[in-house]
Amino acid sequence: MIYFPRPSGRRGFRRNTLKTAVHFGAGNIGRGFLGQLYFESGYRTVFVDVMEPVVEALRAHHGYPIDIVGDGAERILVGRVDAVNGRDLDAVAQVVAAADIASTAVGVNALPHIVPALARGLALRFGQGAAPLDIIVCENLIHAGSFLREKLRAQLPESCHAALDAQVGFVEASIGRMVPVMTGAQKEADPLLVCVEAFCELPVDRDAFRGPIPEIAHLKPISNFGAYVERKLFVHNMSHAATAYLGKLHGHEYIWQAIRDDKVRELVAAATAESCEALARRRGLDRAELEAHRLDLVRRYHNKALADQVERVARDPVRKLGPEDRIIGAAKQCVEAGVDPRYVALVAAAAMHYENPGDPGAVRVRGLYRAGGTGAVLEEVSHIDAGSPIVSWVADGEEQLRREGWIN
């Protein structure tokens, strides 16, 4: 399967007339989102990844297909692609030193592992007197930009710290495009294929750029970006998790099945409405826009062609019940704003009843629950003390689930 012919001549990473984007992480978001945006914007993209089969396939084909599923289904062929192995620090440093833009989508746990190669590339870049480099940080973590900056600061010599602050922009992004896990059959047919929904928008922190804001398709620079990040976490991520945990309690396998269940959808809507009201009060976000966003998410969750599995969305309830994450974080902001988090707390209770023997996070949460109930989970996982009103709200939510037959 050769999507694009190999360029003639010796393969290398020297600069040419095209602008170059370096993206860390050749996974679903990297290939299925950032790669598409760079291609549509006329960039050449170099992926950095440690999965050698993927790296070699990208080197061999110089492109890959993206299937847009659902209404308006189409196939996009992304070209002008190359790749380097993330373990080859010198090779990564060379492409970073020559890049016009960089980005990451490796996952929160893997983010520290790209720091040595990225630091080496930045040091080389500083020594060459290159232009400022902006790094679009596409990680599901609040303050991901400052997190990555401080990891790099610890890796770089002190002589580079001033340049790091002045010449490198850590531009946080909010990833809203949904990309389901590929099936084994799909991967076997084409290991580079990515299936995604049609939604294609990349909001970024306007104020974090060090160089001119680049002309990249679907890029949406936003001021007051912190409020936008919270909207993503406490509306999109929270409602998605709510659909999964409540859907699991009703025996659904896919998100599209869960959201079409009237009882699930009613509770998801109630929890999301609480979180939207809190955001409007705390952050001054427009209530009509929040409501339109909520309804659009429900519409997107209906996309049967995504085949998004409940177990994928529900995975790792330890993280999703974390003290600042989508569920407990949403409950906290409700309390802060004077909104009773009755249904957000009910979602937390549903997450505590999520059963999946193959998910270590679910096993841990269920073990804590069996030992000490909701209070033990909230104390150990969510860092909520016994005197918090959230404890009572979660207990009430659990009682409602039991009374209505969701749990025993």
GIKAQUI-V41735 format. One record per pair of residues at least 24 apart in sequence whose ideal C-beta (glycine too) atoms are under 7 Angstrom apart, sorted by sequence separation. I is the first residue (numbers start at 1). J is the second residue. D is the distance in whole Angstrom. If there is no record, write none. Layout:
i & j & d
I & J & D
I & J & D
This chain:
i & j & d
18 & 42 & 7
19 & 43 & 5
20 & 44 & 5
21 & 45 & 5
22 & 46 & 5
23 & 47 & 5
24 & 48 & 5
25 & 49 & 6
58 & 82 & 7
59 & 83 & 5
93 & 117 & 6
97 & 121 & 5
146 & 170 & 7
327 & 351 & 6
374 & 398 & 6
18 & 43 & 7
23 & 48 & 7
26 & 51 & 7
58 & 83 & 4
92 & 117 & 4
96 & 121 & 3
145 & 170 & 3
176 & 201 & 6
203 & 228 & 6
243 & 268 & 5
349 & 374 & 6
352 & 377 & 5
18 & 44 & 4
20 & 46 & 6
22 & 48 & 6
96 & 122 & 7
145 & 171 & 7
242 & 268 & 5
89 & 116 & 6
93 & 120 & 4
97 & 124 & 4
145 & 172 & 4
321 & 348 & 6
26 & 54 & 5
55 & 83 & 4
86 & 114 & 7
89 & 117 & 5
93 & 121 & 4
97 & 125 & 4
111 & 139 & 6
144 & 172 & 6
55 & 84 & 7
92 & 121 & 6
96 & 125 & 7
173 & 202 & 6
174 & 203 & 5
239 & 268 & 6
242 & 271 & 5
36 & 66 & 6
55 & 85 & 5
122 & 152 & 7
173 & 203 & 7
321 & 351 & 6
86 & 117 & 6
89 & 120 & 5
93 & 124 & 5
97 & 128 & 6
102 & 133 & 6
104 & 135 & 7
108 & 139 & 6
173 & 204 & 5
320 & 351 & 6
26 & 58 & 6
103 & 135 & 6
108 & 140 & 6
172 & 204 & 7
239 & 271 & 7
13 & 46 & 7
31 & 64 & 6
52 & 85 & 6
97 & 130 & 7
101 & 134 & 6
102 & 135 & 5
103 & 136 & 4
104 & 137 & 5
105 & 138 & 4
108 & 141 & 5
119 & 152 & 5
123 & 156 & 6
135 & 168 & 7
137 & 170 & 6
171 & 204 & 5
172 & 205 & 5
238 & 271 & 7
239 & 272 & 5
265 & 298 & 7
32 & 66 & 6
47 & 81 & 7
49 & 83 & 7
99 & 133 & 6
104 & 138 & 6
118 & 152 & 7
122 & 156 & 7
126 & 160 & 6
133 & 167 & 7
135 & 169 & 7
137 & 171 & 6
171 & 205 & 5
238 & 272 & 7
317 & 351 & 5
45 & 80 & 6
50 & 85 & 6
103 & 138 & 6
104 & 139 & 6
132 & 167 & 4
133 & 168 & 6
134 & 169 & 4
135 & 170 & 6
136 & 171 & 5
137 & 172 & 5
138 & 173 & 5
44 & 80 & 5
45 & 81 & 5
46 & 82 & 5
47 & 83 & 4
48 & 84 & 6
50 & 86 & 4
115 & 151 & 5
119 & 155 & 4
132 & 168 & 7
135 & 171 & 7
137 & 173 & 6
172 & 208 & 7
46 & 83 & 7
49 & 86 & 6
50 & 87 & 6
111 & 148 & 6
115 & 152 & 6
119 & 156 & 5
123 & 160 & 6
126 & 163 & 4
132 & 169 & 7
134 & 171 & 5
136 & 173 & 5
138 & 175 & 5
171 & 208 & 4
235 & 272 & 6
238 & 275 & 6
317 & 354 & 5
46 & 84 & 6
48 & 86 & 5
170 & 208 & 6
171 & 209 & 6
39 & 78 & 5
112 & 151 & 6
116 & 155 & 6
169 & 208 & 5
259 & 298 & 6
36 & 76 & 6
39 & 79 & 6
115 & 155 & 5
169 & 209 & 5
235 & 275 & 6
314 & 354 & 6
39 & 80 & 6
169 & 210 & 4
234 & 275 & 5
235 & 276 & 6
36 & 78 & 6
122 & 164 & 7
168 & 210 & 6
169 & 211 & 7
259 & 301 & 4
260 & 302 & 7
319 & 361 & 7
35 & 78 & 5
167 & 210 & 6
259 & 302 & 6
316 & 359 & 7
318 & 361 & 4
48 & 92 & 6
315 & 359 & 6
317 & 361 & 5
321 & 365 & 7
234 & 279 & 6
256 & 301 & 7
311 & 356 & 6
316 & 361 & 4
317 & 362 & 6
345 & 390 & 6
349 & 394 & 5
35 & 81 & 7
122 & 168 & 6
255 & 301 & 5
256 & 302 & 6
318 & 364 & 6
348 & 394 & 5
256 & 303 & 6
318 & 365 & 6
231 & 279 & 6
256 & 304 & 4
317 & 365 & 5
345 & 393 & 4
349 & 397 & 4
46 & 95 & 5
230 & 279 & 6
345 & 394 & 5
348 & 397 & 7
349 & 398 & 4
282 & 333 & 6
342 & 393 & 6
345 & 396 & 7
346 & 397 & 3
350 & 401 & 6
258 & 310 & 6
341 & 393 & 6
345 & 397 & 4
349 & 401 & 6
172 & 225 & 6
230 & 283 & 7
254 & 307 & 6
255 & 308 & 4
174 & 228 & 6
231 & 285 & 7
254 & 308 & 6
282 & 336 & 6
328 & 382 & 5
335 & 389 & 6
342 & 396 & 7
346 & 400 & 6
353 & 407 & 5
174 & 229 & 6
254 & 309 & 6
255 & 310 & 6
275 & 330 & 5
278 & 333 & 5
282 & 337 & 5
335 & 390 & 7
342 & 397 & 7
346 & 401 & 7
6 & 62 & 6
176 & 232 & 7
227 & 283 & 4
253 & 309 & 6
254 & 310 & 6
278 & 334 & 4
281 & 337 & 4
321 & 377 & 7
328 & 384 & 7
4 & 61 & 7
26 & 83 & 6
172 & 229 & 7
253 & 310 & 6
281 & 338 & 7
3 & 61 & 5
4 & 62 & 4
174 & 232 & 4
227 & 285 & 6
235 & 293 & 6
239 & 297 & 6
243 & 301 & 6
252 & 310 & 6
255 & 313 & 6
2 & 61 & 6
3 & 62 & 7
4 & 63 & 4
235 & 294 & 6
275 & 334 & 7
278 & 337 & 4
322 & 381 & 7
323 & 382 & 5
331 & 390 & 5
1 & 61 & 7
3 & 63 & 4
176 & 236 & 6
274 & 334 & 6
321 & 381 & 5
322 & 382 & 7
323 & 383 & 4
3 & 64 & 6
236 & 297 & 6
278 & 339 & 5
321 & 382 & 5
3 & 65 & 7
18 & 80 & 7
248 & 310 & 5
277 & 339 & 5
331 & 393 & 7
145 & 208 & 6
247 & 310 & 5
318 & 381 & 6
274 & 339 & 6
244 & 310 & 5
248 & 314 & 6
274 & 341 & 6
136 & 204 & 6
34 & 103 & 5
244 & 313 & 4
245 & 314 & 6
274 & 343 & 6
275 & 344 & 6
244 & 314 & 4
274 & 344 & 5
34 & 105 & 6
241 & 313 & 6
271 & 343 & 4
22 & 95 & 5
240 & 313 & 6
241 & 314 & 7
270 & 343 & 4
271 & 344 & 5
3 & 77 & 6
22 & 96 & 6
4 & 79 & 5
30 & 105 & 5
134 & 209 & 5
271 & 346 & 7
3 & 79 & 7
29 & 105 & 4
134 & 210 & 6
267 & 343 & 6
271 & 347 & 5
22 & 99 & 4
134 & 211 & 6
20 & 98 & 6
21 & 99 & 7
27 & 105 & 7
132 & 210 & 4
20 & 99 & 5
21 & 100 & 7
25 & 104 & 6
132 & 211 & 4
241 & 320 & 5
267 & 346 & 7
20 & 100 & 5
21 & 101 & 5
22 & 102 & 5
23 & 103 & 5
24 & 104 & 4
25 & 105 & 4
131 & 211 & 6
13 & 94 & 6
19 & 100 & 4
25 & 106 & 4
13 & 95 & 5
21 & 103 & 7
24 & 106 & 5
15 & 98 & 5
13 & 98 & 7
241 & 326 & 6
241 & 327 & 6
142 & 229 & 6
238 & 326 & 4
237 & 326 & 4
238 & 327 & 6
24 & 114 & 5
142 & 233 & 7
234 & 326 & 6
238 & 330 & 5
233 & 326 & 5
234 & 329 & 6
233 & 329 & 6
234 & 330 & 4
234 & 333 & 6
199 & 300 & 6
249 & 350 & 6
245 & 347 & 6
197 & 300 & 6
34 & 138 & 7
246 & 350 & 5
249 & 353 & 7
242 & 347 & 4
245 & 350 & 4
197 & 303 & 6
241 & 347 & 7
245 & 351 & 5
248 & 354 & 6
29 & 138 & 6
197 & 306 & 6
245 & 354 & 6
101 & 214 & 6
178 & 300 & 7
65 & 190 & 7
67 & 193 & 7
69 & 195 & 5
72 & 198 & 6
180 & 306 & 5
70 & 197 & 6
71 & 198 & 7
180 & 307 & 6
64 & 192 & 4
65 & 193 & 5
66 & 194 & 5
67 & 195 & 5
68 & 196 & 6
69 & 197 & 7
70 & 198 & 6
178 & 306 & 6
180 & 308 & 4
181 & 309 & 7
64 & 193 & 7
66 & 196 & 6
68 & 198 & 5
178 & 308 & 6
61 & 192 & 7
181 & 312 & 5
180 & 312 & 7
57 & 191 & 6
57 & 192 & 5
54 & 191 & 7
53 & 191 & 7
33 & 175 & 7
33 & 177 & 5
29 & 175 & 6
32 & 179 & 5
29 & 179 & 6
28 & 179 & 4
249 & 406 & 5
249 & 407 & 7
32 & 194 & 4
31 & 194 & 5
33 & 196 & 7
32 & 196 & 5
37 & 202 & 6
28 & 194 & 6
41 & 215 & 7
41 & 216 & 5
41 & 217 & 5
40 & 217 & 4
37 & 216 & 6
37 & 217 & 5
37 & 218 & 5
142 & 324 & 6
1 & 190 & 6
73 & 305 & 7
70 & 303 & 4
70 & 305 & 4
69 & 305 & 4
70 & 306 & 7
69 & 306 & 6
